[in-house]
Amino acid sequence: MTTQDPQELLKLKHEMDEQKRQFTNFARSVSAGGEVEAGQEFSNDRLPDDQNRMKSVENKRD
């Protein structure tokens, strides 16, 4: 089993945290503050998927 240097792990964690921070800032700038209300994440105006519906019907027959 390899032993990890705590200082190296801490350095990697800080690098990952910085990447997350940069991505969060980027995502916020792209969305321009247009956050979606809770419960509105999924669109209800999509058409039903006929292929999946037909597969379900087909499976019920067997």
DOMI-275883 format. One record per residue: x, y negated, z negated of N, C-alpha, C in turn; residue in three letters. Coordinates in pm, whole numbers, plus 50000, padded with zeros to 5 digits. Layout:
N
XYZXYZXYZALA;...
This chain:
62
500855011950000500005000050000500894987650000MET;500564978250085501374966150092500904956049989THR;501834949149930501474938649835501524925149907THR;500524917249882500414904149945501004893449852GLN;501734884349910502284873149834501154863349804ASP;500894860549676499784851449641499914837749708PRO;501124832849722501314819849786500934820449934GLN;501274831449998500924833150140499414834250156GLU;498764841650066497304842950071496634829450050LEU;497154821549957496594808349931496764799250052LEU;497914800150116498174792050236497184795950346LYS;496964808950367496024813650468494594809050437LEU;494244809550308492904805150267492724790450298LYS;493724782250269493634767950297493514765350447HIS;494224773150527494144771750673492734775250722GLU;492184786050668490834790050707489804779650663MET;489964774350544489054763950495489104751650586ASP;490294748050631490444736550721489754739250855GLU;489884751450906489214754951031487704754151015GLN;487194759050902485754758350875485294743850868LYS;486084735550802485724721350788485674714650925ARG;486674717551008486704711651142485514716351225GLN;485194729151215484044734351290482744728051242PHE;482594726751110481384720651055481234706351105THR;482334698851103482294685051152481924684651300ASN;482494693851378482184694551520480704697751542PHE;480204707851471478814711851488477874700551449ALA;478194693351344477354682051303477384670951408ARG;478544668551467478634657851566477864661551692SER;477864674351729477144678651848475644678151826VAL;475204682251707473764682451681473224668451654SER;474094658951630473714644851607472674643651496ALA;472824651351392471944650051277470554655651300GLY;470344662551408469014668051438468804681451372GLY;468874681851242468704694651173467284699651188GLU;467154712551192465844718851207465214720351070VAL;463934717451063463214719150936463214733850896GLU;463174736350768463134750150720461894757050775ALA;462084769150825460974776650883460774773951031GLY;461514764651087461374761251229462544766451312GLN;463324775551255464504780451324464164788451449GLU;462994794851449462644803651559461474797851635PHE;461574798151764460534792651849459394802551862SER;458164797551855456984806051871456394805052010ASN;457014797252098456444795152230457054804252336ASP;457764814552294458334823852392457274833552440ARG;457424837752564456514847852617456884861552561LEU;455914870152539456244883552488457114891152588PRO;457914899752536458824907552619458094919952670ASP;457654919352797456864930352854457624943452858ASP;458924942652885459704955052895459704962552762GLN;459924955252652459914961752521458524966652485ASN;457504958852521456124962952492455784975752567ARG;456164976452693455874988352772456635000452719MET;457854998352672458635009352616457935014652491LYS;457385005652410456655009952291455435018252328SER;454725013952431453545021452478453975035152527VAL;455065035352602455595047952656455995057452543GLU;456625052252440457065060552328455875066152248ASN;454795058652242453615063352169452945075152238LYS;453075075852371452455086752447453145100052423ARG;454435099752399455215112352387454945119852259ASP;
